[in-house]
């Protein structure tokens, strides 16, 4: 912004605003009062607010509260905002008033000044649009800001996170199908267990993510109920009867999502349990992803002194001192993202419980943490899929070697010879470093032919 200034006015008087800025007095005061950190209000919240202002203009015009010219000026300005033309006009930090009032006024002021500029009126003149009387008509920050969180969250999940999650699930499905006949040793307590197929192991990861996706879809249902029309405390003061139904319907048309008006706006404005629940399910997705990449880290450990059943793509050198070292870097990046999301969930939970009486005063923090979590999970899933999952290969030679050496194959003998004798076989094979077949023969419990018939790894992986 340039050093030239103009003076804009609000209820507290005049304040200098950079000449080139489209914001007004309340935004400028917030810049001075809340110079905290570097985290800006997420642009997706701004776009959701623009969508609300757009819909409100249409509905206010329908009710005769603003004329056609004012409606069209608001629609023009909000469309420019939605097109990203004015992104730099929203400079406020997340860490501001807990209601988000300054951000709501930021967009009100920008819309008013876009209209002033388009009509060759001075910026800050509030002509032909007033930020409060026209742009904010039939609204309060207390119903608009939580609605903007719900709208931006629902849009980001539907347009970005769920589609990418579906692609990651598809990648695991492909690997599970490709590896369905590769028999490997299972592990419980990080110790050898009975066999399964590599395809079965991967299918567990796939279905964890499928379940996580369904949880998130289910939790979205609460967010489709909007508090708009509740105005200050939920009573709808200064909004015409029916405004709530009409604006929800208009937003549904604009976004293509099934938004409706909330039956009890007091509940959605005094608390944000739906958003907290959504965040909890983002955390659950992070927990699943963290488990999956930790499994992959273990299975790819090596290449010569670890499990080494999976070979990861060699994306970059892994060490500044050890030549030829390759590390599971995608697993590590995903793990950091997941632990961050888990931590953000704690903050959202605390914020959700911190509301008092008719309003929760942690709205910007809730918005920031949820949208940041969606962004991180989307980007990490994309990176993980493209740079690792799609390029993973099984080390079939190592898998077969470990399977052949496993003592836990003896489990297949217990129905025939009993647990105690099977235990004797495993202990003898381990102590004398011989095969299970040799141990059976040495103890005289079974013939080698009977052993080969009973110990069949393929049949041990089947549910039949």
N, C-alpha and C positions, 0 to 999 in steps of 0.2 A: 504494500500500500504506500501511496505517496505521503509526503509530509504536510501537504495542504489539508486544511480541515474546514468543515462546515459545522454549524451548531444545530443539533436536533434536540427536541424537547419531549419529555414525558412528565408524569405527575410530580416528579422531584425537581423539575426545572430543566435547564439547558446543559448539554454536555458536548464537547467537541468530538466529531466523528471524521475519519479520513474522507476526503472529498470523493475518492473513487469507490468507497464502500457503499454497498446497497443496504447494509443493515442500519439500524437506527439507535436511539438513545439507550433502550434497555439492553440491547446486545453489547453496546460499548461499555455500559456499567459492569456487565458480567465479565467482560474481558479484564477489567481492572480489579474486580472483587474476587475473581476465582482464577488467578494465575497459578494453577496447581497442576504440576506434571505436564506431560505432553500428549496425553490421550484425548483426542477430539471426539465429540459425539459422533457415533458411527453414521456414515453417510446413508446407510440403509434406513436408519430412523428418520433422517431428513426426508428421504424419498417417500416414506410411509406417511409422514406429516403432510407432504405435498399432495399425496393421494387423498388424504382426509380433507384438506382445504379445497381441493378440486370437487370432491363429492359434496361438501357442505355448501359450496357456491351454487351447485345445481339444485340442491334441495331448498336452500334459502330462497332462491329465485322462484322455485315452484310454489313456495308458501307466500310469495309476494314480499319478502323481507329485504331483498336487494333487486335492483332493476337489471334488465338484460345487459346493459353496458358494463355494469360492475361485475356481473357474473362472467362475462366473456373476458374481461381483463384478468380476473382471477384464474380462469381456465388457461389463458395464454401464459401467464406467469408460472403457474404450477407445471405446465407442460415443459417449459424451458428448464425448470429445476429438475424435473424427472429425466430430461435429456442430458443432464450433467453440465449444462452451460454455466451454472452459477455455483459450482461446488466450493469455490474459495470464499463464498459469502457466508459460510457457516463455520466460524472459527472457534466456537465455544467448547470448553473442556467438559469432559464427563463429570468431573468433580465440581459440581455446582449445587444449586438448590435441589433438594431431594424430589421435588415434584416435576422438575424439567421445565419450569415456567420460562426461564430465560431462553431455552431452545425453542419453545413454542412461540415466544415473542420474536425471536430471531427470524423465524420463517414468516411470521406475520409481517414484520417490518420489511423483509426483502421483497415479498410479494407486492406490498404497497409501493415500494420504491421502484420496482420494475414497471408497475403501472404508471407511476409519475413520469418516469423516463420516457415510456412509450407515448405519453400524451404531452410531452414537452413541458412538463411541470417540474418545479424545483424538487430535488431529492429532499425528503423530510417534510414536505408540505402537507403530506397526508391527503393529497388530492390527485386523482379522484377517488382513491381508496384509503380508508382509515384502517390501520392495523387491527384495532380492537372492534370497531363498530361494524366493519364490513368483512374483513378476512376472518376474524375470530367470531363472527356472529353465530349465535346458538351453541357456542362451545365454551369449554373451560379447559385449562391445562390438565385439570384433574381427571377428565374423561378422555381428552385427546391424546395425552402422552402415553398412558397405558395402552390405548388402542393402537398407537403407532408401534409399540413394542410387539404387540400381538401380530399386527399385520406384517411387519418386517421379518419377524421370526418365522411366521408361516410361509412367507414367500421364499425366504432363503432355504428353508428345509425342503420345500416342495420343488424348487427350481435347481438347487445345487446339491445339498447333502444327500437326499434320498436317491436321486439319479446316480450319483457317484458311488454310493453304497451298493446300489444294484449292480453296477459294473464290477465292483470288487467281489461281490457274491458270485457273479458270473465267472470271474476268473478262478475262484476257488472251486466252483462246480466243474469247470473244464479240467482242472488238475485232478479233482477227485475221480472223474470218469477215466481220465488217461491212466491213472495209477491204481485202478481198482483191482488189478491182478498182481500187484507187487506186494508180496507178503513180507512183513517185517516183525521185529520183536516189539511188543508193547512195553511200556514202563510205568510203574506206579511207585511213588515215593522216590523217584529217580533211580529205581532199581529194576532189573529185568522182570518182565511179567510175560503173560501168554501172548501169542501172536495176534495181530490184526493186519489188515491191508493198509498200505499208505493212503489209498483212496478213502478208507473208512476214517483214518485219522484226520484227513483234510475235510471230510464231510462234517466233522464236529465243528471245525472253524466256520465253515459255510453256514451251518444252521445256527450257530451263536449269533452271527451277523443278521441272518434272516429274522430271528426273534427280536434282536435289537431294533431292526427296521420297523417291525410291527409295533413294538412298544412306542416308538416315536410317533408313528402314524396315529396310534390310539390317543396319545397325549395331545396331539394337535386339535382334537375335537373340542377341547375346552377353549382353545384360543380363538375358535371361530365365533364365539359369543362376545360381541363388542359392547363396551360400556358407553359408547357415544350416545349423547342425548341425556346423560345423567348430569351433565354440567358440573357444578361445584362439589356437591356431596352425594349425588345420586337421585335427587328429587326432580331434576329436569328444569330447574328455575331458569327463565329467560330463553327456553327453547320451546317452539310450538309443539302442540300435541301431534304425535305421529312422526316427528323429526327423526326419532331413534330408528324406527322401522325403515324409513325412506333412505337414510344415509347408509345404513347397513346394506340395504339392497343395492344402492349405487356403488358402494365399495366392492361388493361381490361381483358386480358387472365389470368394474374396472380391472380387478385383479384376477378374475376367473376362479376365485376360491369361495367356498360356501359360507361366507360370513353372514351372521344374523344378529339381531339385537339381543342383548342379554335380558332375561326376564327380571333378574334382580341386580340392578346396577350398583346398589349399595355394596354388595359383596365383592364385585369386581373392582371397585374403586378403593375400598378400604383394605383389600388384600389382593395378592397376586399369586394365589395358590396354583393356578393353572400354569403360570410361567415357571414356578418352582418345580412343579411336577415334570414339565417338559425338560427342564435343566437336569433333573434327576435321571431322566432317560437318556439324555446326552452323556451323562456320567456313566450310565450302564453300558452304553456303546463303547465308551473309552475303556472301561474295565475289560470288556470282551476283546477289544483290539490289543490291549496290553498283554493279556494272556496269550493271544495268538502269536504276536511277534516275539514274546519270550520263548514260546515253544519253538518257533523257527530259529531263534538264536541258538538254542540248545541243540536242535537237530542238525544245524549247519556248523557246529563247533568243530574245530580242527585246523587244517584239513587232515593232519596225521595223528594228532594226539587227542582228538575229541570224538564225538559221536559220528559226525561227518556223513550223515545219511542224505542230507540235502546240499546241493551246490548252488550258491547264490551268484547272481551276476556280478562280475568284477567291474563295478562302476567307477572306482577311483582307487589310487594307492592308499593303503591303510596306515602307513607309518612313515614318519620322517627319518627313522633310523634303521628300521628292519626292512630290507629290500624284499619285494614280492608279497608283502603281507596284504591281505584283503579282509576287511571288516564288515560286519552286518550293519552297515550305517543306516539303511532304511528302517531296520528294526529299532535302532537307537533313537532316530528322529521321531518315529511313531511313539515310542515309549515316553519321550519327553512331552510330546503333545498330550498324551493320555494323562500323565500325571498332572499336567497343567489344567486340563479340563476337570479332573477330579477336585483339584484345589478351588477352581472357579465355582464348582457346584457348592462347596462349603460356604463361599461368600454369598451366593444367591440364596441358599437356605437361610442363612442368618439375616440377610436383607428382607426376605419374605416374611420372616417372623417379627420384623422390627416395625411394622406399621402401628400407628396409634389412631384409634377411633375411626374417623371417616377417610383417612388417607395414609397410604404407605409413602414414606419419604426417602425411599432408596431406589426410585425408579431408574435414574440414569445408570446406576451401577448394575442393576438387573439387566437392563438393555445391553450395556457394554459387554458383560460377561457371557450372556447367552449368545449374542452375535459373534463374539470372538471365538467361542467354543465351536459354533457351527463352521466358521471360517477355517479354524485350525483342523477340525476333523475332516472337512471336505478336502483341504489341501493335502493333508497327510495320507488320506485314503487314495487320492489320485497318485501321489508320489510313490506310495508303497506298491500300488498295483502296477504302474507302468515301469518303475525302475527295479522291482524285485519279483513280485508274485508271478507276473507273466513270463519271467525268464528263469524261474527256479527249475532245476533239473534234479532227478533222484540219482544218488550214487548206488546203483543196483548191486555192484560188486561188494561194497561195504555192507549194504543191507543184508545180502545173503550170507555173508561171513558171520555177522552178528547173530542172525537167526540160527544158523547151523551150530554155533557155539553156545546157544542159550541153554541153561539148565532148566528153565521154567517150562520147556516142552514136556517135561515129566508129568505135568499136571494132567495130561491126557490119559495117563496110566491109572490114575486113582480110582476110577469106577471099576477097573478090573482087578487090581492088586491091593487097593486100599492106600490110605494116606501115609501110614507108617512106612510101608515098603517103598513107596514112591519117594519119601523123604530120604530113606537110606540110599537109594540110587543117586539122588541129587548130591548128597553129601559125599559119597564115594567118588563120584565123577569130579567134584570140585577139589576134594583133598588130593586126589591122585592125578589130577589134570588129564583125565581121559574123557571119552565121549559117553553120553548116556547109554548108547547101545553097548559099549564095552562094559559099562558098570552093570547093566542088566544081565549080561552074559556072565560076568564074574560072580554076581550074587546068585545066579541061577533062578531068578524069578520068572523069566520069560525067555522064549527063544528069540533070536534076532529077527526071524520072520514075523513072529507075533508083535515084536516091538515096532517093526516097520509098518505093520498094518494099523496099529493103534496110534502111533505118533505120526500123524499126517497134518502138517501145518495148514494145508488148504482147508481141510474140514474143520480145523480149530477156529477159523475166522468166520464160519457161517452160523447164521441163526437157526438153520434147519436142523 
